[in-house]
Amino acid sequence: MAILGKTQFVLDHKFDRRSSRHSMNGFGHVFHCHHYASLYTQLAEDASFVDARKLLADCSEDTFYPFLRQYYERHETTDPWERLELASQYYAASGLGAMQIRNAGPDSGEVLLAHSHVDEGWMKKWGKNSTPVNHLTRGYIAACFSTAFDRPSRSFEVREVESLVTGAERSRFVVVVK
Amino acid sequence: MAIDRKKIIDDLSKIEVMGNDEGLIPAFGVYITQLPTRFWNSFADRLIRQAGPDLQESAEGLLVNAAHECGYHTGYGIITSDEWNSVVKPMVKKVPEDILYGAYAVFTAWGWAKADIIEIVPNERMVVRAYDYYESDVVSGGISDRPSAYMLRGVSAAFMDLAYGGEYDPTGKSGLYTFKCTQTQGIECGDDYGEFIVQRAA
């Protein structure tokens, strides 16, 4: 069991020998590399038959919303700011990057990334991109804010307004309630 | 067989990985993440469902290719890693077949699928069965007409690329896509296991 940082995000890792599956806090987890994430993201960028950028963000929100909500319930964490801190710790523990919640309220917020798996993986594979590609994190941040402020999913719109992959020094996301 | 599958799974399933101070996990020559399986399944499943019949096969091909590239590069990183050298390499007697058997033990230990090789015809063909794999979770009741283990297909083809496709090429321009994989059975389709046949690409 790993305890992370001051606010102590607890990751309870289990390996089930019968199924050979790994879980974290009861949710199945799996390793994948930046090639995989980059190619899924490229697929989202290129798909013409559906808004796959939104699809990728929605899948991310739908994945992390129940994970975070269950965590806060089990650990009786009620303070929104503490919840957001914990969510940024889980983001880092998962290898997704270094997230800083710059400000947050029930109607809006701002999130910064000093490092990002999606962006740095993309650049390692293909170099810079002219537009932001971190749809996974847009969905993650939406889940963070919805769970932090006890809202249903799809309550927040998240836009990536600065991006590491375009050459910015950091990524910046603006969060607004819908 | 020289490969002690149980020992590899016992030893390597215990490894715990966490992000560094930058929130990144550099390992095996790549960056890795450890994310809920639901994320990967959801995107693949929703994308395929929304693609419609005309585009379904090409969308599936892109998902398989994502895993194929991932398996090629990460697979090479794994079979040259310290963990491999300490646990698996001492068991390898016959190259590259024992490497393939060892790779599927690692594959199982790290939770991609409870998978093992049923048959290898060197340089030609490999049959893999997976008795549990997260990609089958897209169906939690009933059965699907179409198999959906895109990751397993791609990674299995990549492992054969690494075994018989020539020297590893970090650019992926050669060596990659020398093999292809077809899924012939699937737990998501009501079968007892997933079955994957890897053959030389045409």
Interface residues (C-beta under 8 A of the other chain):
Chain A: A2 L4 L11 H13 F15 R17 R18 S19 S20 R21 H22 M24 F27 G28 H29 V30 F31 H32 C33 H34 H35 Y36 A37 L39 Y40 L43 A44 A47 F49 V50 A52 L55 L56 C59 S60 D62 T63 F64 F67 Y91 A92 A93 S94 G95 L96 G97 A98 M99 A114 H115 H117 E120 G121 K124 L136
Chain B: I9 S13 K14 E16 V17 M18 G19 D21 E22 G23 L24 I25 F28 V30 Y31 I32 T33 Q34 L35 P36 T37 R38 F39 W40 S42 F43 R46 L47 Q50 A51 G52 L55 A59 L62 L63 N65 A66 A67 E69 C70 H73 T74 T108 A109 W110 G111 W112 A113 K114 D132 Y134 D137 M151
